[in-house]
Amino acid sequence: MKTEMKNFLTAIAPLAKSQADIGEMIIISYLESLWGCDTCSNEVHVNDLLKGINHYSTASINRKLKQLKKNKVLSFKVSSEDERVKIIKKGIHYDDYLKDIEESLPFNNHAFH
């Protein structure tokens, strides 16, 4: 196994004990990559997620988005150009959500065992 893969698996192992949903974390990580992209649009639409995340069904992604919205981790704004388009924004509990995940990751991965 390559070192990068081993490091990745070791880093995410503590998430098995986290309360956070791995599917939600995938959505958040994909959103972060889009929000941080210098060459991408500054607006991220729901459709961008549906097209960009391959291993979850549209229904699964929409359920996870609905849960993230319910928990105020994400919020949605209707586009002024097309009312059918929803723009994804960070919700009021976004930073708290990330902090909860971060706190579940020990600095010393040996503490996980």
Backbone as a printed PyTorch tensor [residue, N CA C, xyz], in Angstrom:
tensor([[[  0.8500,  -1.1730,   0.0000],
         [  0.0000,   0.0000,   0.0000],
         [  0.8970,   1.2380,   0.0000]],

        [[  0.5500,   2.2010,  -0.8440],
         [  1.3140,   3.4440,  -0.9170],
         [  1.1740,   4.2320,   0.3870]],

        [[  2.1900,   4.9880,   0.6970],
         [  2.2190,   5.7750,   1.9260],
         [  1.0470,   6.7570,   1.9890]],

        [[  0.7310,   7.3980,   0.8590],
         [ -0.3600,   8.3710,   0.8430],
         [ -1.6900,   7.7130,   1.2150]],

        [[ -1.9230,   6.5010,   0.6800],
         [ -3.1640,   5.7980,   0.9810],
         [ -3.2000,   5.3840,   2.4490]],

        [[ -2.0890,   4.8880,   2.9440],
         [ -2.0350,   4.4820,   4.3510],
         [ -2.2780,   5.6890,   5.2590]],

        [[ -1.6600,   6.8210,   4.9320],
         [ -1.8670,   8.0410,   5.7250],
         [ -3.3210,   8.4860,   5.6880]],

        [[ -3.9310,   8.4060,   4.5100],
         [ -5.3390,   8.7960,   4.3710],
         [ -6.2260,   7.8980,   5.2340]],

        [[ -6.0420,   6.5990,   5.1290],
         [ -6.8690,   5.6560,   5.9000],
         [ -6.6520,   5.8200,   7.4020]],

        [[ -5.4260,   6.0650,   7.7930],
         [ -5.1290,   6.2890,   9.2080],
         [ -5.7980,   7.5700,   9.6980]],

        [[ -5.7760,   8.5970,   8.8550],
         [ -6.3650,   9.8840,   9.2350],
         [ -7.8750,   9.8100,   9.4010]],

        [[ -8.5470,   9.0110,   8.5780],
         [-10.0120,   8.9700,   8.6610],
         [-10.5290,   7.8890,   9.6070]],

        [[ -9.6760,   7.0020,  10.0840],
         [-10.1130,   5.9210,  10.9710],
         [-10.8930,   6.4210,  12.1870]],

        [[-10.4760,   7.4970,  12.8540],
         [-11.2320,   7.9780,  14.0150],
         [-12.6580,   8.4290,  13.6830]],

        [[-12.9290,   8.6950,  12.4240],
         [-14.2760,   9.1180,  12.0390],
         [-15.2970,   8.0090,  12.2630]],

        [[-14.8340,   6.7770,  12.4180],
         [-15.7390,   5.6590,  12.6980],
         [-16.4760,   5.8700,  14.0160]],

        [[-15.8770,   6.6320,  14.9130],
         [-16.5000,   6.9030,  16.2100],
         [-17.1790,   8.2670,  16.2630]],

        [[-17.1390,   8.9870,  15.1710],
         [-17.7320,  10.3200,  15.1000],
         [-19.2350,  10.2300,  14.8830]],

        [[-19.9390,  11.2490,  15.3320],
         [-21.3840,  11.3310,  15.1170],
         [-21.7240,  11.7990,  13.7030]],

        [[-20.7450,  12.3820,  13.0280],
         [-20.9870,  12.9410,  11.6900],
         [-21.1890,  11.8250,  10.6630]],

        [[-22.0440,  12.0850,   9.7130],
         [-22.3430,  11.1570,   8.6320],
         [-21.2700,  11.2920,   7.5480]],

        [[-20.7010,  10.1770,   7.1320],
         [-19.6140,  10.2160,   6.1490],
         [-20.0920,  10.8010,   4.8130]],

        [[-21.3300,  10.5440,   4.4440],
         [-21.8760,  11.1150,   3.2150],
         [-21.9710,  12.6300,   3.2880]],

        [[-22.3710,  13.1340,   4.4590],
         [-22.4150,  14.5820,   4.6480],
         [-21.0210,  15.1760,   4.5730]],

        [[-20.0430,  14.4580,   5.1420],
         [-18.6590,  14.9500,   5.1010],
         [-18.1260,  14.9760,   3.6730]],

        [[-18.5370,  14.0190,   2.8570],
         [-18.1290,  14.0260,   1.4500],
         [-18.7190,  15.2440,   0.7480]],

        [[-19.9740,  15.5390,   1.0220],
         [-20.6200,  16.7140,   0.4350],
         [-19.8910,  17.9890,   0.8820]],

        [[-19.6110,  18.0990,   2.1730],
         [-18.9230,  19.2870,   2.6920],
         [-17.5280,  19.4050,   2.0740]],

        [[-16.8110,  18.2890,   1.9680],
         [-15.4600,  18.3550,   1.3960],
         [-15.5140,  18.7600,  -0.0720]],

        [[-16.5200,  18.2690,  -0.7980],
         [-16.6550,  18.6560,  -2.2070],
         [-17.0270,  20.1400,  -2.3190]],

        [[-17.9110,  20.5960,  -1.4490],
         [-18.2660,  22.0210,  -1.4440],
         [-17.0360,  22.8770,  -1.1560]],

        [[-16.2430,  22.4800,  -0.1770],
         [-15.0310,  23.2340,   0.1640],
         [-14.0890,  23.3120,  -1.0330]],

        [[-13.9790,  22.2060,  -1.7840],
         [-13.0940,  22.2240,  -2.9570],
         [-13.6240,  23.1790,  -4.0260]],

        [[-14.9360,  23.2550,  -4.1770],
         [-15.5140,  24.1770,  -5.1590],
         [-15.4060,  25.6230,  -4.6850]],

        [[-15.6900,  25.8590,  -3.4080],
         [-15.5890,  27.2190,  -2.8710],
         [-14.1540,  27.7260,  -2.8950]],

        [[-13.1900,  26.8260,  -2.7710],
         [-11.7960,  27.2210,  -2.7410],
         [-11.1210,  27.2610,  -4.1030]],

        [[-11.8470,  26.9130,  -5.1430],
         [-11.2880,  26.8540,  -6.4960],
         [-11.1730,  28.2600,  -7.0830]],

        [[ -9.9780,  28.5920,  -7.5420],
         [ -9.7520,  29.9250,  -8.1170],
         [-10.3620,  30.0850,  -9.5030]],

        [[-10.4950,  28.9720, -10.2320],
         [-10.9880,  29.0580, -11.6020],
         [-12.4700,  28.7030, -11.7230]],

        [[-13.0990,  28.3730, -10.5970],
         [-14.5230,  27.9970, -10.6200],
         [-15.3960,  29.2230, -10.3590]],

        [[-16.6700,  29.0460, -10.6140],
         [-17.6450,  30.0950, -10.3160],
         [-17.6720,  30.3230,  -8.8100]],

        [[-17.9630,  31.5460,  -8.4000],
         [-18.0400,  31.8200,  -6.9680],
         [-19.3590,  31.3470,  -6.3630]],

        [[-20.2830,  30.9120,  -7.1900],
         [-21.5410,  30.3500,  -6.7150],
         [-21.5510,  28.8490,  -6.9740]],

        [[-21.9370,  28.0930,  -5.9660],
         [-22.0590,  26.6450,  -6.1230],
         [-23.5370,  26.3030,  -6.0760]],

        [[-23.9950,  25.6220,  -7.1160],
         [-25.3990,  25.2460,  -7.2210],
         [-25.5880,  23.7870,  -6.8090]],

        [[-26.7980,  23.4490,  -6.4220],
         [-27.1310,  22.0650,  -6.0810],
         [-26.7700,  21.1500,  -7.2530]],

        [[-27.0270,  21.5970,  -8.4570],
         [-26.7130,  20.7960,  -9.6520],
         [-25.2260,  20.4740,  -9.7510]],

        [[-24.3650,  21.3800,  -9.2830],
         [-22.9240,  21.1260,  -9.2940],
         [-22.5910,  19.8950,  -8.4480]],

        [[-23.2600,  19.7680,  -7.3170],
         [-23.0570,  18.5910,  -6.4670],
         [-23.5970,  17.3330,  -7.1210]],

        [[-24.7810,  17.4330,  -7.6820],
         [-25.4110,  16.2650,  -8.2930],
         [-24.5720,  15.7270,  -9.4470]],

        [[-23.9180,  16.6280, -10.1820],
         [-23.0660,  16.2110, -11.2960],
         [-21.6760,  15.7920, -10.8350]],

        [[-21.2030,  16.3540,  -9.7330],
         [-19.8250,  16.1530,  -9.3200],
         [-19.5790,  14.9810,  -8.3840]],

        [[-20.5890,  14.5780,  -7.6400],
         [-20.4260,  13.4670,  -6.7060],
         [-20.9920,  12.2220,  -7.3700]],

        [[-20.1090,  11.2930,  -7.6810],
         [-20.4860,  10.1610,  -8.5230],
         [-21.0610,   8.9510,  -7.7950]],

        [[-20.6580,   8.7190,  -6.5770],
         [-20.9970,   7.4470,  -5.9420],
         [-22.1960,   7.5160,  -5.0120]],

        [[-22.9690,   8.5720,  -5.1040],
         [-24.2240,   8.6960,  -4.3740],
         [-25.3120,   9.0260,  -5.3840]],

        [[-26.4670,   8.4870,  -5.1560],
         [-27.5810,   8.7820,  -6.0510],
         [-28.0570,  10.2150,  -5.8170]],

        [[-28.7750,  10.7360,  -6.7860],
         [-29.3520,  12.0730,  -6.6580],
         [-30.2350,  12.1540,  -5.4210]],

        [[-31.0220,  11.1100,  -5.1940],
         [-31.9180,  11.0870,  -4.0300],
         [-31.1090,  11.1310,  -2.7340]],

        [[-30.0120,  10.3720,  -2.6630],
         [-29.1780,  10.3610,  -1.4550],
         [-28.5520,  11.7270,  -1.2010]],

        [[-28.0490,  12.3470,  -2.2430],
         [-27.4450,  13.6750,  -2.0950],
         [-28.4940,  14.6740,  -1.6290]],

        [[-29.6730,  14.6260,  -2.2390],
         [-30.7320,  15.5540,  -1.8390],
         [-31.1640,  15.3280,  -0.3920]],

        [[-31.2170,  14.0670,   0.0720],
         [-31.5580,  13.7810,   1.4700],
         [-30.4980,  14.3600,   2.4060]],

        [[-29.2370,  14.1890,   2.0400],
         [-28.1560,  14.7040,   2.8790],
         [-28.1610,  16.2360,   2.8880]],

        [[-28.4210,  16.8520,   1.7470],
         [-28.5360,  18.3180,   1.6920],
         [-29.6940,  18.8020,   2.5540]],

        [[-30.7980,  18.0850,   2.5120],
         [-31.9730,  18.4520,   3.3150],
         [-31.6320,  18.3720,   4.8050]],

        [[-30.9020,  17.3280,   5.2070],
         [-30.4990,  17.1800,   6.6070],
         [-29.5300,  18.2840,   7.0210]],

        [[-28.5800,  18.6080,   6.1470],
         [-27.6360,  19.6890,   6.4370],
         [-28.3550,  21.0370,   6.5280]],

        [[-29.3790,  21.2180,   5.7150],
         [-30.1810,  22.4470,   5.7780],
         [-30.9820,  22.4860,   7.0800]],

        [[-31.5850,  21.3590,   7.4320],
         [-32.3800,  21.2740,   8.6610],
         [-31.5320,  21.6140,   9.8890]],

        [[-30.2780,  21.1530,   9.8740],
         [-29.3670,  21.4210,  10.9880],
         [-28.6500,  22.7590,  10.8610]],

        [[-29.0130,  23.5210,   9.8330],
         [-28.4690,  24.8600,   9.5640],
         [-26.9630,  24.8590,   9.3400]],

        [[-26.4700,  23.7200,   8.8200],
         [-25.0680,  23.6330,   8.4240],
         [-24.9170,  24.3070,   7.0600]],

        [[-25.9130,  24.1130,   6.2080],
         [-25.9530,  24.7630,   4.8990],
         [-27.2420,  25.5590,   4.7820]],

        [[-27.2190,  26.5540,   3.9290],
         [-28.4350,  27.2870,   3.5850],
         [-28.4860,  27.4000,   2.0640]],

        [[-29.6510,  27.7230,   1.5600],
         [-29.8540,  27.7900,   0.1230],
         [-30.5120,  29.1040,  -0.2330]],

        [[-30.0360,  29.6740,  -1.3220],
         [-30.5800,  30.9290,  -1.8320],
         [-31.0410,  30.6740,  -3.2590]],

        [[-32.1910,  31.1800,  -3.5930],
         [-32.6910,  31.0400,  -4.9570],
         [-31.9680,  32.0400,  -5.8470]],

        [[-31.5160,  31.5820,  -6.9870],
         [-30.7980,  32.4420,  -7.9220],
         [-31.7100,  33.5550,  -8.4190]],

        [[-31.1560,  34.7380,  -8.5370],
         [-31.9320,  35.8650,  -9.0560],
         [-32.1430,  35.7510, -10.5630]],

        [[-31.2930,  34.9500, -11.2290],
         [-31.3980,  34.7820, -12.6790],
         [-32.3950,  33.6990, -13.0760]],

        [[-32.4910,  32.6530, -12.2440],
         [-33.3780,  31.5340, -12.5560],
         [-33.8720,  30.9480, -11.2440]],

        [[-35.1590,  31.1090, -10.9730],
         [-35.7000,  30.6850,  -9.6810],
         [-35.6380,  29.1750,  -9.4610]],

        [[-35.3370,  28.3950, -10.4870],
         [-35.1960,  26.9370, -10.3300],
         [-33.8250,  26.5530,  -9.7890]],

        [[-32.8860,  27.4910,  -9.8180],
         [-31.5060,  27.2190,  -9.4130],
         [-31.3060,  27.6310,  -7.9560]],

        [[-30.7800,  26.6800,  -7.1440],
         [-30.4890,  26.9590,  -5.7390],
         [-28.9790,  27.0820,  -5.5530]],

        [[-28.5850,  28.1680,  -4.9050],
         [-27.1830,  28.4250,  -4.6010],
         [-26.9170,  27.9560,  -3.1730]],

        [[-25.8590,  27.1860,  -2.9860],
         [-25.5300,  26.6430,  -1.6650],
         [-24.6040,  27.6110,  -0.9410]],

        [[-24.9510,  27.9220,   0.2940],
         [-24.1700,  28.8130,   1.1520],
         [-23.8850,  28.1130,   2.4770]],

        [[-22.8900,  28.6040,   3.1940],
         [-22.6140,  28.0980,   4.5420],
         [-23.7220,  28.5730,   5.4650]],

        [[-24.2380,  27.6480,   6.2800],
         [-25.2740,  27.9900,   7.2430],
         [-24.6790,  28.5110,   8.5460]],

        [[-25.5440,  28.8890,   9.4580],
         [-25.0730,  29.4830,  10.7200],
         [-24.3440,  28.4740,  11.6060]],

        [[-24.5580,  27.1780,  11.4030],
         [-23.8770,  26.1580,  12.1990],
         [-22.7530,  25.4560,  11.4310]],

        [[-22.3560,  26.0150,  10.2930],
         [-21.3280,  25.3900,   9.4510],
         [-20.0100,  25.2080,  10.2200]],

        [[-19.5310,  26.2730,  10.8230],
         [-18.2580,  26.2020,  11.5460],
         [-18.3460,  25.2560,  12.7480]],

        [[-19.4860,  25.2410,  13.4260],
         [-19.6800,  24.3210,  14.5570],
         [-19.6340,  22.8660,  14.0880]],

        [[-20.2120,  22.6020,  12.9300],
         [-20.2160,  21.2570,  12.3480],
         [-18.7830,  20.7990,  12.0770]],

        [[-17.9840,  21.6820,  11.4770],
         [-16.5890,  21.3580,  11.1980],
         [-15.8040,  21.1680,  12.4960]],

        [[-16.0970,  21.9850,  13.4920],
         [-15.4110,  21.8760,  14.7760],
         [-15.7240,  20.5340,  15.4390]],

        [[-16.9730,  20.0940,  15.3710],
         [-17.3530,  18.8000,  15.9410],
         [-16.5870,  17.6610,  15.2740]],

        [[-16.4420,  17.7300,  13.9630],
         [-15.6910,  16.6990,  13.2380],
         [-14.2210,  16.7640,  13.6460]],

        [[-13.6790,  17.9660,  13.6910],
         [-12.2720,  18.1400,  14.0450],
         [-11.9870,  17.6010,  15.4450]],

        [[-12.9070,  17.8180,  16.3700],
         [-12.7090,  17.3490,  17.7430],
         [-12.7370,  15.8220,  17.8450]],

        [[-13.3470,  15.1720,  16.8780],
         [-13.3750,  13.7060,  16.8990],
         [-12.0850,  13.1060,  16.3510]],

        [[-11.2220,  13.9490,  15.7960],
         [ -9.9460,  13.4960,  15.2480],
         [ -8.8320,  13.7660,  16.2580]],

        [[ -8.3310,  12.7250,  16.9010],
         [ -7.2520,  12.9640,  17.8730],
         [ -5.9710,  13.3670,  17.1540]],

        [[ -5.1810,  14.2070,  17.7930],
         [ -3.9020,  14.5980,  17.1990],
         [ -2.9570,  13.4150,  17.1380]],

        [[ -3.0840,  12.5200,  18.0840],
         [ -2.2660,  11.3270,  18.1060],
         [ -3.1490,  10.1560,  17.6780]],

        [[ -3.0020,   9.7040,  16.4500],
         [ -3.8660,   8.6510,  15.9470],
         [ -3.7610,   7.3570,  16.7300]],

        [[ -2.6890,   7.1670,  17.4910],
         [ -2.5690,   5.9560,  18.2970],
         [ -3.6100,   5.9430,  19.4110]],

        [[ -4.1010,   7.1360,  19.7890],
         [ -5.1210,   7.2190,  20.8250],
         [ -6.4330,   6.6010,  20.3600]],

        [[ -6.5850,   6.4300,  19.0600],
         [ -7.8230,   5.8620,  18.4950],
         [ -7.9990,   4.4050,  18.8990]],

        [[ -6.9350,   3.6680,  19.0220],
         [ -7.0140,   2.2240,  19.2510],
         [ -7.3200,   1.8550,  20.6530]]])
